[in-house]
C-alpha cells in the first residue's frame, strides 16, 4: 500500500508545499502574527520533514529536530485562535494549488484533513 508521502511525491513535494504555505502565511496579516517573534531560518525545511514523517515518509524530523511532544510544546500555551487556524488552513489549501496539486481531489482532501 502506498503512503500519503509517496502518493504526494515525496520529499520534494513536501518541501515545495512547506515553502508555498510559509509564503502564504507570511503574507496573511492574521496568521503572520504567529511568526512575529521570529522563526528558524530553516522553518520550511523543518515543516516539510515533519509533514513528510507524519504522512509515511522517513523519520527525518524526529531524527533531527525532536518528537511529537516537542512540536506540541512549541505550539501550546497560546490560547484559542480560531480565526488564525481557519486562515492558516486556507493558506494551506491555496498552497496545494500553488504546488500544482489541482487534479487529485482525493489526495487534496487527505492532506487538508
Helices and strands as residue ranges (DSSP letters): H 4-8, H 11-27, G 31-35, H 43-54, H 60-64, H 68-75, H 82-98, H 105-112
